[in-house]
Amino acid sequence: MERKIDKKMFRSVIIYGIGQYYKTIKPELFAQIKPDYLCDRKWDTDAPESFDGIPVISRENLYKLENSLVIISGGGTMDQ
């Protein structure tokens, strides 16, 4: 069964992990919901203001958000 995301349940929606898997799931995910923020470890030191037209939030500030849904878009092969 496909599960729908009800954005009204959350103050903000964040996608964490902007790599190859993000690119794979983006079309299907964005058909359901547009995130309020993007976050990635690689942006800890030199983050852009936005990516794909979506504001970037630092991991430090991510912890300050309340009632948020964080979607982890990490992926890798089992042999890594």
PDB file with SEQRES, HELIX, SHEET and CRYST1 records, atoms N, CA, C and O in Angstrom:
SEQRES   1 A   80  MET GLU ARG LYS ILE ASP LYS LYS MET PHE ARG SER VAL          
SEQRES   2 A   80  ILE ILE TYR GLY ILE GLY GLN TYR TYR LYS THR ILE LYS          
SEQRES   3 A   80  PRO GLU LEU PHE ALA GLN ILE LYS PRO ASP TYR LEU CYS          
SEQRES   4 A   80  ASP ARG LYS TRP ASP THR ASP ALA PRO GLU SER PHE ASP          
SEQRES   5 A   80  GLY ILE PRO VAL ILE SER ARG GLU ASN LEU TYR LYS LEU          
SEQRES   6 A   80  GLU ASN SER LEU VAL ILE ILE SER GLY GLY GLY THR MET          
SEQRES   7 A   80  ASP GLN                                                      
HELIX    1 AA1 LYS A    7  MET A    9  5                                   3    
HELIX    2 AA2 GLN A   20  GLN A   32  1                                  13    
HELIX    3 AA3 ARG A   41  TRP A   43  5                                   3    
HELIX    4 AA4 ARG A   59  LEU A   62  1                                   4    
SHEET    1 AA1 3 TYR A  37  CYS A  39  0                                        
SHEET    2 AA1 3 SER A  12  TYR A  16  1                                        
SHEET    3 AA1 3 SER A  68  ILE A  72  1                                        
SHEET    1 AA2 2 SER A  50  PHE A  51  0                                        
SHEET    2 AA2 2 ILE A  54  PRO A  55 -1                                        
CRYST1    1.000    1.000    1.000  90.00  90.00  90.00 P 1           1          
ATOM      1  N   MET A   1       0.838  -1.166   0.000  1.00  0.00           N  
ATOM      2  CA  MET A   1       0.000   0.000   0.000  1.00  0.00           C  
ATOM      3  C   MET A   1       0.894   1.246   0.000  1.00  0.00           C  
ATOM      4  O   MET A   1       1.850   1.335   0.771  1.00  0.00           O  
ATOM      5  N   GLU A   2       0.576   2.187  -0.860  1.00  0.00           N  
ATOM      6  CA  GLU A   2       1.334   3.440  -0.936  1.00  0.00           C  
ATOM      7  C   GLU A   2       0.898   4.360   0.186  1.00  0.00           C  
ATOM      8  O   GLU A   2      -0.295   4.513   0.448  1.00  0.00           O  
ATOM      9  N   ARG A   3       1.863   4.966   0.841  1.00  0.00           N  
ATOM     10  CA  ARG A   3       1.564   5.858   1.959  1.00  0.00           C  
ATOM     11  C   ARG A   3       1.747   7.301   1.517  1.00  0.00           C  
ATOM     12  O   ARG A   3       2.777   7.651   0.941  1.00  0.00           O  
ATOM     13  N   LYS A   4       0.769   8.126   1.780  1.00  0.00           N  
ATOM     14  CA  LYS A   4       0.818   9.548   1.440  1.00  0.00           C  
ATOM     15  C   LYS A   4       1.309  10.350   2.627  1.00  0.00           C  
ATOM     16  O   LYS A   4       1.031  10.009   3.777  1.00  0.00           O  
ATOM     17  N   ILE A   5       2.038  11.413   2.345  1.00  0.00           N  
ATOM     18  CA  ILE A   5       2.545  12.302   3.383  1.00  0.00           C  
ATOM     19  C   ILE A   5       1.556  13.444   3.561  1.00  0.00           C  
ATOM     20  O   ILE A   5       1.226  14.142   2.603  1.00  0.00           O  
ATOM     21  N   ASP A   6       1.090  13.630   4.772  1.00  0.00           N  
ATOM     22  CA  ASP A   6       0.177  14.728   5.081  1.00  0.00           C  
ATOM     23  C   ASP A   6       0.991  15.850   5.713  1.00  0.00           C  
ATOM     24  O   ASP A   6       1.287  15.817   6.907  1.00  0.00           O  
ATOM     25  N   LYS A   7       1.346  16.834   4.910  1.00  0.00           N  
ATOM     26  CA  LYS A   7       2.200  17.927   5.384  1.00  0.00           C  
ATOM     27  C   LYS A   7       1.551  18.720   6.512  1.00  0.00           C  
ATOM     28  O   LYS A   7       2.255  19.360   7.293  1.00  0.00           O  
ATOM     29  N   LYS A   8       0.248  18.694   6.610  1.00  0.00           N  
ATOM     30  CA  LYS A   8      -0.430  19.447   7.669  1.00  0.00           C  
ATOM     31  C   LYS A   8      -0.077  18.930   9.064  1.00  0.00           C  
ATOM     32  O   LYS A   8      -0.290  19.625  10.057  1.00  0.00           O  
ATOM     33  N   MET A   9       0.453  17.731   9.137  1.00  0.00           N  
ATOM     34  CA  MET A   9       0.826  17.142  10.427  1.00  0.00           C  
ATOM     35  C   MET A   9       2.149  17.703  10.956  1.00  0.00           C  
ATOM     36  O   MET A   9       2.477  17.508  12.126  1.00  0.00           O  
ATOM     37  N   PHE A  10       2.914  18.402  10.102  1.00  0.00           N  
ATOM     38  CA  PHE A  10       4.253  18.844  10.462  1.00  0.00           C  
ATOM     39  C   PHE A  10       4.427  20.335  10.180  1.00  0.00           C  
ATOM     40  O   PHE A  10       3.812  20.886   9.267  1.00  0.00           O  
ATOM     41  N   ARG A  11       5.275  20.973  10.979  1.00  0.00           N  
ATOM     42  CA  ARG A  11       5.605  22.381  10.727  1.00  0.00           C  
ATOM     43  C   ARG A  11       6.495  22.516   9.508  1.00  0.00           C  
ATOM     44  O   ARG A  11       6.382  23.472   8.741  1.00  0.00           O  
ATOM     45  N   SER A  12       7.389  21.537   9.336  1.00  0.00           N  
ATOM     46  CA  SER A  12       8.281  21.579   8.178  1.00  0.00           C  
ATOM     47  C   SER A  12       8.683  20.166   7.780  1.00  0.00           C  
ATOM     48  O   SER A  12       8.653  19.232   8.582  1.00  0.00           O  
ATOM     49  N   VAL A  13       9.056  20.049   6.527  1.00  0.00           N  
ATOM     50  CA  VAL A  13       9.528  18.788   5.970  1.00  0.00           C  
ATOM     51  C   VAL A  13      10.939  19.019   5.452  1.00  0.00           C  
ATOM     52  O   VAL A  13      11.188  19.968   4.709  1.00  0.00           O  
ATOM     53  N   ILE A  14      11.855  18.153   5.846  1.00  0.00           N  
ATOM     54  CA  ILE A  14      13.259  18.289   5.473  1.00  0.00           C  
ATOM     55  C   ILE A  14      13.710  17.008   4.802  1.00  0.00           C  
ATOM     56  O   ILE A  14      13.388  15.913   5.262  1.00  0.00           O  
ATOM     57  N   ILE A  15      14.451  17.140   3.724  1.00  0.00           N  
ATOM     58  CA  ILE A  15      15.113  15.984   3.126  1.00  0.00           C  
ATOM     59  C   ILE A  15      16.567  16.058   3.536  1.00  0.00           C  
ATOM     60  O   ILE A  15      17.241  17.063   3.309  1.00  0.00           O  
ATOM     61  N   TYR A  16      17.046  14.975   4.148  1.00  0.00           N  
ATOM     62  CA  TYR A  16      18.446  14.897   4.557  1.00  0.00           C  
ATOM     63  C   TYR A  16      19.157  13.906   3.640  1.00  0.00           C  
ATOM     64  O   TYR A  16      18.765  12.744   3.533  1.00  0.00           O  
ATOM     65  N   GLY A  17      20.198  14.384   2.987  1.00  0.00           N  
ATOM     66  CA  GLY A  17      20.989  13.548   2.085  1.00  0.00           C  
ATOM     67  C   GLY A  17      20.727  13.930   0.635  1.00  0.00           C  
ATOM     68  O   GLY A  17      19.695  13.576   0.066  1.00  0.00           O  
ATOM     69  N   ILE A  18      21.661  14.646   0.049  1.00  0.00           N  
ATOM     70  CA  ILE A  18      21.485  15.116  -1.323  1.00  0.00           C  
ATOM     71  C   ILE A  18      22.551  14.458  -2.202  1.00  0.00           C  
ATOM     72  O   ILE A  18      23.556  15.071  -2.560  1.00  0.00           O  
ATOM     73  N   GLY A  19      22.304  13.225  -2.526  1.00  0.00           N  
ATOM     74  CA  GLY A  19      23.235  12.481  -3.362  1.00  0.00           C  
ATOM     75  C   GLY A  19      22.495  11.792  -4.489  1.00  0.00           C  
ATOM     76  O   GLY A  19      21.456  12.268  -4.947  1.00  0.00           O  
ATOM     77  N   GLN A  20      23.031  10.675  -4.931  1.00  0.00           N  
ATOM     78  CA  GLN A  20      22.451   9.939  -6.051  1.00  0.00           C  
ATOM     79  C   GLN A  20      21.028   9.460  -5.724  1.00  0.00           C  
ATOM     80  O   GLN A  20      20.145   9.518  -6.580  1.00  0.00           O  
ATOM     81  N   TYR A  21      20.807   8.989  -4.498  1.00  0.00           N  
ATOM     82  CA  TYR A  21      19.473   8.495  -4.143  1.00  0.00           C  
ATOM     83  C   TYR A  21      18.445   9.619  -4.146  1.00  0.00           C  
ATOM     84  O   TYR A  21      17.297   9.407  -4.537  1.00  0.00           O  
ATOM     85  N   TYR A  22      18.844  10.810  -3.715  1.00  0.00           N  
ATOM     86  CA  TYR A  22      17.954  11.980  -3.766  1.00  0.00           C  
ATOM     87  C   TYR A  22      17.484  12.214  -5.196  1.00  0.00           C  
ATOM     88  O   TYR A  22      16.304  12.467  -5.441  1.00  0.00           O  
ATOM     89  N   LYS A  23      18.411  12.127  -6.123  1.00  0.00           N  
ATOM     90  CA  LYS A  23      18.055  12.342  -7.533  1.00  0.00           C  
ATOM     91  C   LYS A  23      17.085  11.278  -8.024  1.00  0.00           C  
ATOM     92  O   LYS A  23      16.226  11.554  -8.861  1.00  0.00           O  
ATOM     93  N   THR A  24      17.224  10.052  -7.501  1.00  0.00           N  
ATOM     94  CA  THR A  24      16.356   8.950  -7.902  1.00  0.00           C  
ATOM     95  C   THR A  24      14.941   9.125  -7.368  1.00  0.00           C  
ATOM     96  O   THR A  24      13.970   8.914  -8.095  1.00  0.00           O  
ATOM     97  N   ILE A  25      14.820   9.510  -6.095  1.00  0.00           N  
ATOM     98  CA  ILE A  25      13.484   9.593  -5.484  1.00  0.00           C  
ATOM     99  C   ILE A  25      12.801  10.941  -5.684  1.00  0.00           C  
ATOM    100  O   ILE A  25      11.597  11.061  -5.455  1.00  0.00           O  
ATOM    101  N   LYS A  26      13.547  11.948  -6.105  1.00  0.00           N  
ATOM    102  CA  LYS A  26      13.014  13.308  -6.213  1.00  0.00           C  
ATOM    103  C   LYS A  26      11.713  13.400  -7.019  1.00  0.00           C  
ATOM    104  O   LYS A  26      10.761  14.003  -6.524  1.00  0.00           O  
ATOM    105  N   PRO A  27      11.618  12.841  -8.222  1.00  0.00           N  
ATOM    106  CA  PRO A  27      10.367  13.001  -8.980  1.00  0.00           C  
ATOM    107  C   PRO A  27       9.146  12.434  -8.252  1.00  0.00           C  
ATOM    108  O   PRO A  27       8.098  13.077  -8.209  1.00  0.00           O  
ATOM    109  N   GLU A  28       9.276  11.246  -7.686  1.00  0.00           N  
ATOM    110  CA  GLU A  28       8.145  10.631  -6.985  1.00  0.00           C  
ATOM    111  C   GLU A  28       7.823  11.369  -5.688  1.00  0.00           C  
ATOM    112  O   GLU A  28       6.655  11.596  -5.374  1.00  0.00           O  
ATOM    113  N   LEU A  29       8.849  11.741  -4.942  1.00  0.00           N  
ATOM    114  CA  LEU A  29       8.649  12.440  -3.680  1.00  0.00           C  
ATOM    115  C   LEU A  29       8.028  13.813  -3.896  1.00  0.00           C  
ATOM    116  O   LEU A  29       7.082  14.187  -3.202  1.00  0.00           O  
ATOM    117  N   PHE A  30       8.558  14.562  -4.853  1.00  0.00           N  
ATOM    118  CA  PHE A  30       8.060  15.909  -5.105  1.00  0.00           C  
ATOM    119  C   PHE A  30       6.656  15.894  -5.707  1.00  0.00           C  
ATOM    120  O   PHE A  30       5.969  16.915  -5.681  1.00  0.00           O  
ATOM    121  N   ALA A  31       6.220  14.762  -6.246  1.00  0.00           N  
ATOM    122  CA  ALA A  31       4.840  14.651  -6.718  1.00  0.00           C  
ATOM    123  C   ALA A  31       3.880  14.669  -5.528  1.00  0.00           C  
ATOM    124  O   ALA A  31       2.720  15.057  -5.662  1.00  0.00           O  
ATOM    125  N   GLN A  32       4.380  14.242  -4.356  1.00  0.00           N  
ATOM    126  CA  GLN A  32       3.556  14.220  -3.150  1.00  0.00           C  
ATOM    127  C   GLN A  32       3.739  15.460  -2.288  1.00  0.00           C  
ATOM    128  O   GLN A  32       2.777  15.978  -1.722  1.00  0.00           O  
ATOM    129  N   ILE A  33       4.971  15.931  -2.189  1.00  0.00           N  
ATOM    130  CA  ILE A  33       5.266  17.001  -1.236  1.00  0.00           C  
ATOM    131  C   ILE A  33       6.524  17.752  -1.653  1.00  0.00           C  
ATOM    132  O   ILE A  33       7.469  17.161  -2.176  1.00  0.00           O  
ATOM    133  N   LYS A  34       6.526  19.046  -1.419  1.00  0.00           N  
ATOM    134  CA  LYS A  34       7.740  19.821  -1.641  1.00  0.00           C  
ATOM    135  C   LYS A  34       8.346  20.122  -0.277  1.00  0.00           C  
ATOM    136  O   LYS A  34       7.679  20.706   0.578  1.00  0.00           O  
ATOM    137  N   PRO A  35       9.597  19.733  -0.061  1.00  0.00           N  
ATOM    138  CA  PRO A  35      10.204  19.972   1.251  1.00  0.00           C  
ATOM    139  C   PRO A  35      10.424  21.459   1.506  1.00  0.00           C  
ATOM    140  O   PRO A  35      10.561  22.258   0.580  1.00  0.00           O  
ATOM    141  N   ASP A  36      10.452  21.798   2.782  1.00  0.00           N  
ATOM    142  CA  ASP A  36      10.732  23.173   3.191  1.00  0.00           C  
ATOM    143  C   ASP A  36      12.229  23.446   3.216  1.00  0.00           C  
ATOM    144  O   ASP A  36      12.673  24.571   2.988  1.00  0.00           O  
ATOM    145  N   TYR A  37      13.007  22.392   3.499  1.00  0.00           N  
ATOM    146  CA  TYR A  37      14.463  22.521   3.590  1.00  0.00           C  
ATOM    147  C   TYR A  37      15.148  21.265   3.063  1.00  0.00           C  
ATOM    148  O   TYR A  37      14.571  20.179   3.023  1.00  0.00           O  
ATOM    149  N   LEU A  38      16.399  21.457   2.661  1.00  0.00           N  
ATOM    150  CA  LEU A  38      17.303  20.356   2.354  1.00  0.00           C  
ATOM    151  C   LEU A  38      18.479  20.455   3.309  1.00  0.00           C  
ATOM    152  O   LEU A  38      18.860  21.549   3.725  1.00  0.00           O  
ATOM    153  N   CYS A  39      19.055  19.308   3.658  1.00  0.00           N  
ATOM    154  CA  CYS A  39      20.184  19.281   4.572  1.00  0.00           C  
ATOM    155  C   CYS A  39      21.125  18.155   4.142  1.00  0.00           C  
ATOM    156  O   CYS A  39      20.685  17.103   3.679  1.00  0.00           O  
ATOM    157  N   ASP A  40      22.429  18.396   4.303  1.00  0.00           N  
ATOM    158  CA  ASP A  40      23.402  17.370   3.955  1.00  0.00           C  
ATOM    159  C   ASP A  40      24.696  17.626   4.718  1.00  0.00           C  
ATOM    160  O   ASP A  40      25.086  18.775   4.925  1.00  0.00           O  
ATOM    161  N   ARG A  41      25.346  16.567   5.128  1.00  0.00           N  
ATOM    162  CA  ARG A  41      26.599  16.684   5.875  1.00  0.00           C  
ATOM    163  C   ARG A  41      27.659  17.433   5.075  1.00  0.00           C  
ATOM    164  O   ARG A  41      28.477  18.156   5.646  1.00  0.00           O  
ATOM    165  N   LYS A  42      27.645  17.262   3.759  1.00  0.00           N  
ATOM    166  CA  LYS A  42      28.662  17.926   2.931  1.00  0.00           C  
ATOM    167  C   LYS A  42      28.538  19.455   2.981  1.00  0.00           C  
ATOM    168  O   LYS A  42      29.459  20.167   2.582  1.00  0.00           O  
ATOM    169  N   TRP A  43      27.411  19.950   3.466  1.00  0.00           N  
ATOM    170  CA  TRP A  43      27.211  21.397   3.555  1.00  0.00           C  
ATOM    171  C   TRP A  43      27.518  21.948   4.946  1.00  0.00           C  
ATOM    172  O   TRP A  43      27.173  23.092   5.242  1.00  0.00           O  
ATOM    173  N   ASP A  44      28.153  21.162   5.793  1.00  0.00           N  
ATOM    174  CA  ASP A  44      28.492  21.634   7.140  1.00  0.00           C  
ATOM    175  C   ASP A  44      29.417  22.849   7.111  1.00  0.00           C  
ATOM    176  O   ASP A  44      29.310  23.730   7.963  1.00  0.00           O  
ATOM    177  N   THR A  45      30.312  22.898   6.146  1.00  0.00           N  
ATOM    178  CA  THR A  45      31.290  23.986   6.111  1.00  0.00           C  
ATOM    179  C   THR A  45      30.993  25.038   5.048  1.00  0.00           C  
ATOM    180  O   THR A  45      31.293  26.215   5.254  1.00  0.00           O  
ATOM    181  N   ASP A  46      30.425  24.653   3.944  1.00  0.00           N  
ATOM    182  CA  ASP A  46      30.214  25.598   2.848  1.00  0.00           C  
ATOM    183  C   ASP A  46      28.864  25.338   2.179  1.00  0.00           C  
ATOM    184  O   ASP A  46      28.801  24.781   1.083  1.00  0.00           O  
ATOM    185  N   ALA A  47      27.798  25.744   2.844  1.00  0.00           N  
ATOM    186  CA  ALA A  47      26.451  25.474   2.345  1.00  0.00           C  
ATOM    187  C   ALA A  47      25.962  26.586   1.430  1.00  0.00           C  
ATOM    188  O   ALA A  47      26.184  27.767   1.698  1.00  0.00           O  
ATOM    189  N   PRO A  48      25.292  26.198   0.344  1.00  0.00           N  
ATOM    190  CA  PRO A  48      24.622  27.222  -0.468  1.00  0.00           C  
ATOM    191  C   PRO A  48      23.364  27.686   0.263  1.00  0.00           C  
ATOM    192  O   PRO A  48      22.898  27.013   1.182  1.00  0.00           O  
ATOM    193  N   GLU A  49      22.817  28.816  -0.134  1.00  0.00           N  
ATOM    194  CA  GLU A  49      21.560  29.280   0.468  1.00  0.00           C  
ATOM    195  C   GLU A  49      20.402  28.379   0.089  1.00  0.00           C  
ATOM    196  O   GLU A  49      19.486  28.148   0.878  1.00  0.00           O  
ATOM    197  N   SER A  50      20.462  27.867  -1.154  1.00  0.00           N  
ATOM    198  CA  SER A  50      19.403  26.973  -1.618  1.00  0.00           C  
ATOM    199  C   SER A  50      19.983  25.968  -2.608  1.00  0.00           C  
ATOM    200  O   SER A  50      21.081  26.149  -3.135  1.00  0.00           O  
ATOM    201  N   PHE A  51      19.223  24.914  -2.844  1.00  0.00           N  
ATOM    202  CA  PHE A  51      19.586  23.869  -3.793  1.00  0.00           C  
ATOM    203  C   PHE A  51      18.288  23.394  -4.412  1.00  0.00           C  
ATOM    204  O   PHE A  51      17.331  23.113  -3.690  1.00  0.00           O  
ATOM    205  N   ASP A  52      18.232  23.300  -5.715  1.00  0.00           N  
ATOM    206  CA  ASP A  52      16.996  22.929  -6.417  1.00  0.00           C  
ATOM    207  C   ASP A  52      15.850  23.880  -6.077  1.00  0.00           C  
ATOM    208  O   ASP A  52      14.683  23.496  -6.145  1.00  0.00           O  
ATOM    209  N   GLY A  53      16.181  25.129  -5.709  1.00  0.00           N  
ATOM    210  CA  GLY A  53      15.151  26.103  -5.372  1.00  0.00           C  
ATOM    211  C   GLY A  53      14.575  25.940  -3.976  1.00  0.00           C  
ATOM    212  O   GLY A  53      13.568  26.564  -3.641  1.00  0.00           O  
ATOM    213  N   ILE A  54      15.210  25.102  -3.156  1.00  0.00           N  
ATOM    214  CA  ILE A  54      14.739  24.837  -1.801  1.00  0.00           C  
ATOM    215  C   ILE A  54      15.798  25.335  -0.818  1.00  0.00           C  
ATOM    216  O   ILE A  54      16.983  25.061  -1.010  1.00  0.00           O  
ATOM    217  N   PRO A  55      15.399  26.059   0.229  1.00  0.00           N  
ATOM    218  CA  PRO A  55      16.390  26.547   1.200  1.00  0.00           C  
ATOM    219  C   PRO A  55      17.182  25.403   1.833  1.00  0.00           C  
ATOM    220  O   PRO A  55      16.642  24.327   2.090  1.00  0.00           O  
ATOM    221  N   VAL A  56      18.451  25.648   2.076  1.00  0.00           N  
ATOM    222  CA  VAL A  56      19.321  24.681   2.740  1.00  0.00           C  
ATOM    223  C   VAL A  56      19.395  25.052   4.222  1.00  0.00           C  
ATOM    224  O   VAL A  56      19.536  26.224   4.569  1.00  0.00           O  
ATOM    225  N   ILE A  57      19.299  24.047   5.086  1.00  0.00           N  
ATOM    226  CA  ILE A  57      19.422  24.250   6.523  1.00  0.00           C  
ATOM    227  C   ILE A  57      20.625  23.438   7.013  1.00  0.00           C  
ATOM    228  O   ILE A  57      20.850  22.312   6.570  1.00  0.00           O  
ATOM    229  N   SER A  58      21.383  24.021   7.924  1.00  0.00           N  
ATOM    230  CA  SER A  58      22.542  23.311   8.461  1.00  0.00           C  
ATOM    231  C   SER A  58      22.079  22.226   9.424  1.00  0.00           C  
ATOM    232  O   SER A  58      20.969  22.283   9.955  1.00  0.00           O  
ATOM    233  N   ARG A  59      22.942  21.240   9.643  1.00  0.00           N  
ATOM    234  CA  ARG A  59      22.596  20.193  10.608  1.00  0.00           C  
ATOM    235  C   ARG A  59      22.429  20.788  12.003  1.00  0.00           C  
ATOM    236  O   ARG A  59      21.588  20.333  12.778  1.00  0.00           O  
ATOM    237  N   GLU A  60      23.218  21.790  12.316  1.00  0.00           N  
ATOM    238  CA  GLU A  60      23.110  22.452  13.619  1.00  0.00           C  
ATOM    239  C   GLU A  60      21.725  23.058  13.814  1.00  0.00           C  
ATOM    240  O   GLU A  60      21.130  22.918  14.883  1.00  0.00           O  
ATOM    241  N   ASN A  61      21.215  23.723  12.799  1.00  0.00           N  
ATOM    242  CA  ASN A  61      19.893  24.340  12.896  1.00  0.00           C  
ATOM    243  C   ASN A  61      18.759  23.337  12.732  1.00  0.00           C  
ATOM    244  O   ASN A  61      17.635  23.593  13.162  1.00  0.00           O  
ATOM    245  N   LEU A  62      19.043  22.222  12.125  1.00  0.00           N  
ATOM    246  CA  LEU A  62      18.034  21.183  11.949  1.00  0.00           C  
ATOM    247  C   LEU A  62      17.494  20.725  13.300  1.00  0.00           C  
ATOM    248  O   LEU A  62      16.297  20.477  13.443  1.00  0.00           O  
ATOM    249  N   TYR A  63      18.364  20.617  14.272  1.00  0.00           N  
ATOM    250  CA  TYR A  63      17.960  20.161  15.600  1.00  0.00           C  
ATOM    251  C   TYR A  63      17.073  21.172  16.327  1.00  0.00           C  
ATOM    252  O   TYR A  63      16.423  20.822  17.312  1.00  0.00           O  
ATOM    253  N   LYS A  64      17.038  22.392  15.866  1.00  0.00           N  
ATOM    254  CA  LYS A  64      16.233  23.430  16.513  1.00  0.00           C  
ATOM    255  C   LYS A  64      14.780  23.434  16.039  1.00  0.00           C  
ATOM    256  O   LYS A  64      13.926  24.066  16.662  1.00  0.00           O  
ATOM    257  N   LEU A  65      14.500  22.743  14.955  1.00  0.00           N  
ATOM    258  CA  LEU A  65      13.139  22.707  14.416  1.00  0.00           C  
ATOM    259  C   LEU A  65      12.261  21.789  15.248  1.00  0.00           C  
ATOM    260  O   LEU A  65      12.701  20.730  15.695  1.00  0.00           O  
ATOM    261  N   GLU A  66      11.036  22.196  15.451  1.00  0.00           N  
ATOM    262  CA  GLU A  66      10.080  21.380  16.201  1.00  0.00           C  
ATOM    263  C   GLU A  66       9.026  20.809  15.275  1.00  0.00           C  
ATOM    264  O   GLU A  66       8.674  21.409  14.260  1.00  0.00           O  
ATOM    265  N   ASN A  67       8.525  19.632  15.645  1.00  0.00           N  
ATOM    266  CA  ASN A  67       7.450  18.972  14.907  1.00  0.00           C  
ATOM    267  C   ASN A  67       7.732  18.915  13.409  1.00  0.00           C  
ATOM    268  O   ASN A  67       6.915  19.339  12.591  1.00  0.00           O  
ATOM    269  N   SER A  68       8.897  18.387  13.068  1.00  0.00           N  
ATOM    270  CA  SER A  68       9.312  18.306  11.670  1.00  0.00           C  
ATOM    271  C   SER A  68       9.455  16.862  11.233  1.00  0.00           C  
ATOM    272  O   SER A  68       9.772  15.978  12.028  1.00  0.00           O  
ATOM    273  N   LEU A  69       9.219  16.651   9.976  1.00  0.00           N  
ATOM    274  CA  LEU A  69       9.429  15.347   9.358  1.00  0.00           C  
ATOM    275  C   LEU A  69      10.741  15.420   8.588  1.00  0.00           C  
ATOM    276  O   LEU A  69      10.906  16.267   7.710  1.00  0.00           O  
ATOM    277  N   VAL A  70      11.673  14.529   8.920  1.00  0.00           N  
ATOM    278  CA  VAL A  70      12.938  14.457   8.206  1.00  0.00           C  
ATOM    279  C   VAL A  70      12.923  13.183   7.384  1.00  0.00           C  
ATOM    280  O   VAL A  70      12.786  12.086   7.926  1.00  0.00           O  
ATOM    281  N   ILE A  71      13.064  13.329   6.082  1.00  0.00           N  
ATOM    282  CA  ILE A  71      13.111  12.198   5.164  1.00  0.00           C  
ATOM    283  C   ILE A  71      14.571  11.950   4.830  1.00  0.00           C  
ATOM    284  O   ILE A  71      15.239  12.815   4.264  1.00  0.00           O  
ATOM    285  N   ILE A  72      15.061  10.782   5.174  1.00  0.00           N  
ATOM    286  CA  ILE A  72      16.468  10.425   4.921  1.00  0.00           C  
ATOM    287  C   ILE A  72      16.550   9.838   3.527  1.00  0.00           C  
ATOM    288  O   ILE A  72      15.904   8.836   3.218  1.00  0.00           O  
ATOM    289  N   SER A  73      17.354  10.475   2.690  1.00  0.00           N  
ATOM    290  CA  SER A  73      17.533   9.957   1.330  1.00  0.00           C  
ATOM    291  C   SER A  73      18.973   9.524   1.138  1.00  0.00           C  
ATOM    292  O   SER A  73      19.676  10.003   0.248  1.00  0.00           O  
ATOM    293  N   GLY A  74      19.390   8.614   1.986  1.00  0.00           N  
ATOM    294  CA  GLY A  74      20.741   8.074   1.882  1.00  0.00           C  
ATOM    295  C   GLY A  74      20.679   6.697   1.264  1.00  0.00           C  
ATOM    296  O   GLY A  74      19.723   5.949   1.469  1.00  0.00           O  
ATOM    297  N   GLY A  75      21.665   6.385   0.538  1.00  0.00           N  
ATOM    298  CA  GLY A  75      21.698   5.062  -0.068  1.00  0.00           C  
ATOM    299  C   GLY A  75      23.125   4.704  -0.424  1.00  0.00           C  
ATOM    300  O   GLY A  75      23.963   5.577  -0.650  1.00  0.00           O  
ATOM    301  N   GLY A  76      23.380   3.463  -0.467  1.00  0.00           N  
ATOM    302  CA  GLY A  76      24.700   2.980  -0.823  1.00  0.00           C  
ATOM    303  C   GLY A  76      24.635   1.490  -1.055  1.00  0.00           C  
ATOM    304  O   GLY A  76      23.640   0.838  -0.737  1.00  0.00           O  
ATOM    305  N   THR A  77      25.684   0.969  -1.602  1.00  0.00           N  
ATOM    306  CA  THR A  77      25.720  -0.467  -1.821  1.00  0.00           C  
ATOM    307  C   THR A  77      26.125  -1.164  -0.544  1.00  0.00           C  
ATOM    308  O   THR A  77      26.726  -0.546   0.335  1.00  0.00           O  
ATOM    309  N   MET A  78      25.817  -2.403  -0.427  1.00  0.00           N  
ATOM    310  CA  MET A  78      26.099  -3.187   0.769  1.00  0.00           C  
ATOM    311  C   MET A  78      27.597  -3.403   0.973  1.00  0.00           C  
ATOM    312  O   MET A  78      28.018  -3.700   2.091  1.00  0.00           O  
ATOM    313  N   ASP A  79      28.406  -3.264  -0.063  1.00  0.00           N  
ATOM    314  CA  ASP A  79      29.847  -3.533   0.066  1.00  0.00           C  
ATOM    315  C   ASP A  79      30.658  -2.300   0.404  1.00  0.00           C  
ATOM    316  O   ASP A  79      31.887  -2.348   0.360  1.00  0.00           O  
ATOM    317  N   GLN A  80      30.009  -1.199   0.740  1.00  0.00           N  
ATOM    318  CA  GLN A  80      30.749   0.018   1.107  1.00  0.00           C  
ATOM    319  C   GLN A  80      31.192  -0.026   2.534  1.00  0.00           C  
ATOM    320  O   GLN A  80      31.827   0.914   3.013  1.00  0.00           O  
TER     321      GLN A  80                                                      
END                                                                             
